[in-house]
Amino acid sequence: MYVTVAHVETAEVVRHLGPYDTAAAARTAAGEHAGQPLTWSRDPETWHAEKFPLSYHVPADPPIELP
């Protein structure tokens, strides 16, 4: 699991962070990179957060199937 770091205005990818075992670990690392906790939003496939001028994107973990 990697964090994609992009420029907000141009969407240019400036860095990848990782790998991490889970989306939660990747989101925590992104906050450390940003220098502050980030507020995350999720669509079905991706977590995303912003600290201008950068945006952070993490693939969502697949759903857990219960027996």
Backbone as XML, in Angstrom:
<?xml version="1.0"?>
<chain id="A" units="angstrom">
  <residue number="1" name="MET">
    <atom name="N" x="0.852" y="-1.161" z="0.000"/>
    <atom name="CA" x="0.000" y="0.000" z="0.000"/>
    <atom name="C" x="0.904" y="1.232" z="0.000"/>
  </residue>
  <residue number="2" name="TYR">
    <atom name="N" x="0.696" y="2.122" z="-0.965"/>
    <atom name="CA" x="1.495" y="3.341" z="-1.088"/>
    <atom name="C" x="0.614" y="4.577" z="-0.941"/>
  </residue>
  <residue number="3" name="VAL">
    <atom name="N" x="1.229" y="5.675" z="-0.514"/>
    <atom name="CA" x="0.589" y="6.984" z="-0.502"/>
    <atom name="C" x="1.089" y="7.724" z="-1.736"/>
  </residue>
  <residue number="4" name="THR">
    <atom name="N" x="0.176" y="8.242" z="-2.540"/>
    <atom name="CA" x="0.551" y="9.092" z="-3.661"/>
    <atom name="C" x="0.395" y="10.536" z="-3.214"/>
  </residue>
  <residue number="5" name="VAL">
    <atom name="N" x="1.472" y="11.303" z="-3.355"/>
    <atom name="CA" x="1.466" y="12.716" z="-2.975"/>
    <atom name="C" x="1.484" y="13.523" z="-4.270"/>
  </residue>
  <residue number="6" name="ALA">
    <atom name="N" x="0.491" y="14.396" z="-4.432"/>
    <atom name="CA" x="0.363" y="15.175" z="-5.664"/>
    <atom name="C" x="0.191" y="16.653" z="-5.335"/>
  </residue>
  <residue number="7" name="HIS">
    <atom name="N" x="0.519" y="17.493" z="-6.304"/>
    <atom name="CA" x="0.309" y="18.932" z="-6.169"/>
    <atom name="C" x="-1.172" y="19.207" z="-6.396"/>
  </residue>
  <residue number="8" name="VAL">
    <atom name="N" x="-1.805" y="19.965" z="-5.514"/>
    <atom name="CA" x="-3.247" y="20.220" z="-5.587"/>
    <atom name="C" x="-3.648" y="20.873" z="-6.904"/>
  </residue>
  <residue number="9" name="GLU">
    <atom name="N" x="-2.937" y="21.902" z="-7.321"/>
    <atom name="CA" x="-3.363" y="22.677" z="-8.491"/>
    <atom name="C" x="-3.056" y="22.006" z="-9.819"/>
  </residue>
  <residue number="10" name="THR">
    <atom name="N" x="-1.956" y="21.243" z="-9.899"/>
    <atom name="CA" x="-1.568" y="20.645" z="-11.180"/>
    <atom name="C" x="-1.840" y="19.150" z="-11.254"/>
  </residue>
  <residue number="11" name="ALA">
    <atom name="N" x="-2.086" y="18.509" z="-10.123"/>
    <atom name="CA" x="-2.267" y="17.059" z="-10.013"/>
    <atom name="C" x="-0.991" y="16.290" z="-10.352"/>
  </residue>
  <residue number="12" name="GLU">
    <atom name="N" x="0.134" y="16.991" z="-10.470"/>
    <atom name="CA" x="1.412" y="16.335" z="-10.732"/>
    <atom name="C" x="1.816" y="15.517" z="-9.509"/>
  </residue>
  <residue number="13" name="VAL">
    <atom name="N" x="2.146" y="14.243" z="-9.731"/>
    <atom name="CA" x="2.609" y="13.384" z="-8.643"/>
    <atom name="C" x="4.029" y="13.807" z="-8.284"/>
  </residue>
  <residue number="14" name="VAL">
    <atom name="N" x="4.235" y="14.136" z="-7.023"/>
    <atom name="CA" x="5.549" y="14.598" z="-6.589"/>
    <atom name="C" x="6.298" y="13.559" z="-5.762"/>
  </residue>
  <residue number="15" name="ARG">
    <atom name="N" x="5.588" y="12.543" z="-5.243"/>
    <atom name="CA" x="6.251" y="11.554" z="-4.407"/>
    <atom name="C" x="5.315" y="10.380" z="-4.151"/>
  </residue>
  <residue number="16" name="HIS">
    <atom name="N" x="5.919" y="9.239" z="-3.858"/>
    <atom name="CA" x="5.197" y="8.084" z="-3.337"/>
    <atom name="C" x="5.825" y="7.730" z="-1.999"/>
  </residue>
  <residue number="17" name="LEU">
    <atom name="N" x="4.997" y="7.449" z="-1.016"/>
    <atom name="CA" x="5.469" y="7.026" z="0.296"/>
    <atom name="C" x="5.080" y="5.569" z="0.492"/>
  </residue>
  <residue number="18" name="GLY">
    <atom name="N" x="5.939" y="4.789" z="1.102"/>
    <atom name="CA" x="5.578" y="3.407" z="1.383"/>
    <atom name="C" x="6.664" y="2.453" z="0.932"/>
  </residue>
  <residue number="19" name="PRO">
    <atom name="N" x="6.358" y="1.191" z="0.982"/>
    <atom name="CA" x="5.053" y="0.554" z="1.159"/>
    <atom name="C" x="4.652" y="0.408" z="2.633"/>
  </residue>
  <residue number="20" name="TYR">
    <atom name="N" x="3.344" y="0.287" z="2.842"/>
    <atom name="CA" x="2.751" y="0.078" z="4.160"/>
    <atom name="C" x="1.832" y="-1.132" z="4.085"/>
  </residue>
  <residue number="21" name="ASP">
    <atom name="N" x="1.626" y="-1.770" z="5.226"/>
    <atom name="CA" x="0.814" y="-2.987" z="5.262"/>
    <atom name="C" x="-0.676" y="-2.724" z="5.078"/>
  </residue>
  <residue number="22" name="THR">
    <atom name="N" x="-1.156" y="-1.581" z="5.560"/>
    <atom name="CA" x="-2.592" y="-1.291" z="5.505"/>
    <atom name="C" x="-2.822" y="0.163" z="5.104"/>
  </residue>
  <residue number="23" name="ALA">
    <atom name="N" x="-4.048" y="0.452" z="4.713"/>
    <atom name="CA" x="-4.418" y="1.834" z="4.396"/>
    <atom name="C" x="-4.301" y="2.710" z="5.641"/>
  </residue>
  <residue number="24" name="ALA">
    <atom name="N" x="-4.639" y="2.176" z="6.800"/>
    <atom name="CA" x="-4.536" y="2.956" z="8.043"/>
    <atom name="C" x="-3.087" y="3.352" z="8.313"/>
  </residue>
  <residue number="25" name="ALA">
    <atom name="N" x="-2.159" y="2.434" z="8.122"/>
    <atom name="CA" x="-0.739" y="2.751" z="8.320"/>
    <atom name="C" x="-0.272" y="3.788" z="7.308"/>
  </residue>
  <residue number="26" name="ALA">
    <atom name="N" x="-0.740" y="3.680" z="6.078"/>
    <atom name="CA" x="-0.369" y="4.647" z="5.040"/>
    <atom name="C" x="-0.915" y="6.032" z="5.371"/>
  </residue>
  <residue number="27" name="ARG">
    <atom name="N" x="-2.150" y="6.102" z="5.854"/>
    <atom name="CA" x="-2.730" y="7.399" z="6.218"/>
    <atom name="C" x="-1.979" y="8.035" z="7.387"/>
  </residue>
  <residue number="28" name="THR">
    <atom name="N" x="-1.576" y="7.225" z="8.364"/>
    <atom name="CA" x="-0.793" y="7.735" z="9.488"/>
    <atom name="C" x="0.537" y="8.297" z="9.005"/>
  </residue>
  <residue number="29" name="ALA">
    <atom name="N" x="1.209" y="7.577" z="8.117"/>
    <atom name="CA" x="2.492" y="8.037" z="7.582"/>
    <atom name="C" x="2.331" y="9.326" z="6.788"/>
  </residue>
  <residue number="30" name="ALA">
    <atom name="N" x="1.234" y="9.464" z="6.066"/>
    <atom name="CA" x="0.992" y="10.693" z="5.301"/>
    <atom name="C" x="0.868" y="11.884" z="6.241"/>
  </residue>
  <residue number="31" name="GLY">
    <atom name="N" x="0.200" y="11.701" z="7.362"/>
    <atom name="CA" x="0.090" y="12.769" z="8.347"/>
    <atom name="C" x="1.444" y="13.153" z="8.916"/>
  </residue>
  <residue number="32" name="GLU">
    <atom name="N" x="2.287" y="12.155" z="9.151"/>
    <atom name="CA" x="3.640" y="12.446" z="9.629"/>
    <atom name="C" x="4.417" y="13.222" z="8.570"/>
  </residue>
  <residue number="33" name="HIS">
    <atom name="N" x="4.265" y="12.843" z="7.311"/>
    <atom name="CA" x="4.932" y="13.557" z="6.215"/>
    <atom name="C" x="4.432" y="14.994" z="6.126"/>
  </residue>
  <residue number="34" name="ALA">
    <atom name="N" x="3.129" y="15.192" z="6.326"/>
    <atom name="CA" x="2.536" y="16.532" z="6.245"/>
    <atom name="C" x="2.894" y="17.389" z="7.462"/>
  </residue>
  <residue number="35" name="GLY">
    <atom name="N" x="3.327" y="16.736" z="8.537"/>
    <atom name="CA" x="3.680" y="17.477" z="9.742"/>
    <atom name="C" x="2.502" y="17.775" z="10.644"/>
  </residue>
  <residue number="36" name="GLN">
    <atom name="N" x="1.362" y="17.146" z="10.363"/>
    <atom name="CA" x="0.169" y="17.333" z="11.194"/>
    <atom name="C" x="-0.830" y="16.238" z="10.859"/>
  </residue>
  <residue number="37" name="PRO">
    <atom name="N" x="-1.758" y="15.954" z="11.770"/>
    <atom name="CA" x="-2.814" y="14.998" z="11.432"/>
    <atom name="C" x="-3.641" y="15.531" z="10.259"/>
  </residue>
  <residue number="38" name="LEU">
    <atom name="N" x="-4.047" y="14.634" z="9.383"/>
    <atom name="CA" x="-4.852" y="15.016" z="8.221"/>
    <atom name="C" x="-6.290" y="14.563" z="8.412"/>
  </residue>
  <residue number="39" name="THR">
    <atom name="N" x="-7.212" y="15.286" z="7.835"/>
    <atom name="CA" x="-8.621" y="14.899" z="7.820"/>
    <atom name="C" x="-8.878" y="14.187" z="6.500"/>
  </residue>
  <residue number="40" name="TRP">
    <atom name="N" x="-9.281" y="12.928" z="6.588"/>
    <atom name="CA" x="-9.427" y="12.083" z="5.406"/>
    <atom name="C" x="-10.885" y="11.961" z="4.990"/>
  </residue>
  <residue number="41" name="SER">
    <atom name="N" x="-11.094" y="11.871" z="3.677"/>
    <atom name="CA" x="-12.395" y="11.555" z="3.087"/>
    <atom name="C" x="-12.211" y="10.280" z="2.281"/>
  </residue>
  <residue number="42" name="ARG">
    <atom name="N" x="-13.300" y="9.549" z="2.106"/>
    <atom name="CA" x="-13.186" y="8.296" z="1.372"/>
    <atom name="C" x="-14.277" y="8.196" z="0.328"/>
  </residue>
  <residue number="43" name="ASP">
    <atom name="N" x="-13.867" y="7.796" z="-0.882"/>
    <atom name="CA" x="-14.835" y="7.349" z="-1.872"/>
    <atom name="C" x="-14.686" y="5.825" z="-1.891"/>
  </residue>
  <residue number="44" name="PRO">
    <atom name="N" x="-15.426" y="5.098" z="-2.702"/>
    <atom name="CA" x="-15.355" y="3.637" z="-2.614"/>
    <atom name="C" x="-13.956" y="3.039" z="-2.805"/>
  </residue>
  <residue number="45" name="GLU">
    <atom name="N" x="-13.080" y="3.717" z="-3.541"/>
    <atom name="CA" x="-11.787" y="3.118" z="-3.864"/>
    <atom name="C" x="-10.581" y="3.819" z="-3.248"/>
  </residue>
  <residue number="46" name="THR">
    <atom name="N" x="-10.742" y="5.053" z="-2.769"/>
    <atom name="CA" x="-9.580" y="5.847" z="-2.366"/>
    <atom name="C" x="-9.868" y="6.725" z="-1.153"/>
  </residue>
  <residue number="47" name="TRP">
    <atom name="N" x="-8.887" y="6.808" z="-0.259"/>
    <atom name="CA" x="-8.874" y="7.808" z="0.800"/>
    <atom name="C" x="-8.130" y="9.018" z="0.268"/>
  </residue>
  <residue number="48" name="HIS">
    <atom name="N" x="-8.563" y="10.239" z="0.607"/>
    <atom name="CA" x="-7.841" y="11.429" z="0.163"/>
    <atom name="C" x="-7.915" y="12.525" z="1.221"/>
  </residue>
  <residue number="49" name="ALA">
    <atom name="N" x="-6.822" y="13.303" z="1.273"/>
    <atom name="CA" x="-6.708" y="14.425" z="2.206"/>
    <atom name="C" x="-5.844" y="15.491" z="1.548"/>
  </residue>
  <residue number="50" name="GLU">
    <atom name="N" x="-5.957" y="16.719" z="2.042"/>
    <atom name="CA" x="-5.158" y="17.822" z="1.506"/>
    <atom name="C" x="-4.506" y="18.611" z="2.622"/>
  </residue>
  <residue number="51" name="LYS">
    <atom name="N" x="-3.296" y="19.021" z="2.368"/>
    <atom name="CA" x="-2.620" y="20.087" z="3.116"/>
    <atom name="C" x="-1.935" y="20.917" z="2.039"/>
  </residue>
  <residue number="52" name="PHE">
    <atom name="N" x="-2.575" y="22.030" z="1.681"/>
    <atom name="CA" x="-2.116" y="22.828" z="0.552"/>
    <atom name="C" x="-0.623" y="23.115" z="0.680"/>
  </residue>
  <residue number="53" name="PRO">
    <atom name="N" x="0.155" y="22.905" z="-0.364"/>
    <atom name="CA" x="-0.223" y="22.687" z="-1.761"/>
    <atom name="C" x="-0.265" y="21.223" z="-2.173"/>
  </residue>
  <residue number="54" name="LEU">
    <atom name="N" x="-0.266" y="20.285" z="-1.201"/>
    <atom name="CA" x="-0.210" y="18.870" z="-1.553"/>
    <atom name="C" x="-1.508" y="18.151" z="-1.211"/>
  </residue>
  <residue number="55" name="SER">
    <atom name="N" x="-1.791" y="17.112" z="-2.002"/>
    <atom name="CA" x="-2.900" y="16.214" z="-1.696"/>
    <atom name="C" x="-2.320" y="14.813" z="-1.522"/>
  </residue>
  <residue number="56" name="TYR">
    <atom name="N" x="-2.967" y="14.032" z="-0.692"/>
    <atom name="CA" x="-2.514" y="12.686" z="-0.350"/>
    <atom name="C" x="-3.616" y="11.701" z="-0.721"/>
  </residue>
  <residue number="57" name="HIS">
    <atom name="N" x="-3.239" y="10.601" z="-1.391"/>
    <atom name="CA" x="-4.207" y="9.613" z="-1.865"/>
    <atom name="C" x="-3.725" y="8.219" z="-1.477"/>
  </residue>
  <residue number="58" name="VAL">
    <atom name="N" x="-4.630" y="7.442" z="-0.876"/>
    <atom name="CA" x="-4.321" y="6.086" z="-0.427"/>
    <atom name="C" x="-5.431" y="5.164" z="-0.918"/>
  </residue>
  <residue number="59" name="PRO">
    <atom name="N" x="-5.086" y="4.054" z="-1.595"/>
    <atom name="CA" x="-6.131" y="3.101" z="-1.973"/>
    <atom name="C" x="-6.826" y="2.555" z="-0.721"/>
  </residue>
  <residue number="60" name="ALA">
    <atom name="N" x="-8.119" y="2.381" z="-0.797"/>
    <atom name="CA" x="-8.878" y="1.827" z="0.330"/>
    <atom name="C" x="-8.612" y="0.330" z="0.433"/>
  </residue>
  <residue number="61" name="ASP">
    <atom name="N" x="-8.578" y="-0.162" z="1.672"/>
    <atom name="CA" x="-8.467" y="-1.609" z="1.861"/>
    <atom name="C" x="-9.710" y="-2.273" z="1.299"/>
  </residue>
  <residue number="62" name="PRO">
    <atom name="N" x="-9.577" y="-3.486" z="0.751"/>
    <atom name="CA" x="-10.780" y="-4.188" z="0.288"/>
    <atom name="C" x="-11.690" y="-4.497" z="1.468"/>
  </residue>
  <residue number="63" name="PRO">
    <atom name="N" x="-12.997" y="-4.589" z="1.236"/>
    <atom name="CA" x="-13.912" y="-4.901" z="2.342"/>
    <atom name="C" x="-13.604" y="-6.270" z="2.941"/>
  </residue>
  <residue number="64" name="ILE">
    <atom name="N" x="-13.836" y="-6.371" z="4.230"/>
    <atom name="CA" x="-13.641" y="-7.647" z="4.921"/>
    <atom name="C" x="-14.931" y="-8.444" z="4.802"/>
  </residue>
  <residue number="65" name="GLU">
    <atom name="N" x="-14.798" y="-9.664" z="4.314"/>
    <atom name="CA" x="-15.978" y="-10.523" z="4.183"/>
    <atom name="C" x="-16.125" y="-11.351" z="5.447"/>
  </residue>
  <residue number="66" name="LEU">
    <atom name="N" x="-17.265" y="-11.230" z="6.083"/>
    <atom name="CA" x="-17.530" y="-11.985" z="7.297"/>
    <atom name="C" x="-18.096" y="-13.347" z="6.938"/>
  </residue>
  <residue number="67" name="PRO">
    <atom name="N" x="-17.751" y="-14.349" z="7.742"/>
    <atom name="CA" x="-18.254" y="-15.711" z="7.446"/>
    <atom name="C" x="-19.733" y="-15.842" z="7.683"/>
  </residue>
</chain>
